């Protein structure tokens, strides 16, 4: 999960570059500033965190949370005020 400054054209360009980098790294967009990736091997998380940290735009704020497949599968989700079907149950998920 992240917040990036987008008050200037340069900041907006950097924010878009960062979002595209996350997609290139295998993340999927869950919400505008929330990206997720299934990681069956938690050891890969260290490499991703290092790469994310080194590419964070100036003034950006990041929070990385790992949750289990059980926690992810029990998340309650609504779409247009209606219950949304649960996602497939992964072994481990990294939310960013």
N, C-alpha and C positions, 0 to 999 in steps of 0.2 A: 504494500500500500504506500502511496507516496503523494506528496504535494510538491509541485514545481511552480516557480514564479513564471507568469506569462503576461507581464505588464508591457513588455516591449516586444518588437518584432524578433529581436535576437533571442530573447527568453523563450518565445513561442517556438522558434526554430529549434532551439536546444531541447525543449520539452518533447517535441515531435521526434527528434533524433533519438532521444532516450526511449520513448515508447516503441519505436521501430527496432531499436537494439534488443529490447525485451522480447519482442516477437521473433527476432532472428535467433535469440537464445533458446527458443522453444516454449516461451510463456504464452498463455492465452489470456485475452482480455476478459475479465469477469465483470468489471465495471470500468468507468473511464480511467480511474487511477488505481485500480485493483487488478493485478495480474496474478495468475496462478500457473503452477506447473507441477505435474505428477512426478515424483522422484522415488522410484523403487529402491534406490540406494542413497541413503542419507549422506554418504561421504561426498557425493557430487555437490551437495549444497554449499560446502566450503568454497569450491571453485566458483560457483555462481555468485556467491556473496562478494567475493573479492572482485570479480568482473563488474558487478553492479556498482560497488563502492567507487571503483576507479573511473566509472563513466557518469557518475551523478552530476548533473548540472549545478553550477554555483547557486546557492540559496535553496537547494532542494532538501526535502525532508523525507526519510524513508523509514518504514517499519516492516520488518520481515517476521512472519509468524509461521511456524510449522505446526500442522495439526494431523491427527491420525485419520485413517480412513473411517473409523467409527464416528468421530466428531464431524467430519465432512458429510457423511451420509445422514446424520441426524440434524443437519442444519435445516431450519424452517425458511422457506422462500415463498414470496408472493409475486405474482406478475399481474398487473392490472386488477388488484384486489382479489385475485383468485389464487388458490394454492397452485404452486408450480410442482411438476413431478420432480422427485429427487434425482440428482445426478448419479451416474454409475459410481460404484464404490471402489475407489482406488486403494492401493496399499498404503500410500503416503502422499501427502499433498503439501507443497510449499506455496503459501499465499504471499503475494507481494503486491 
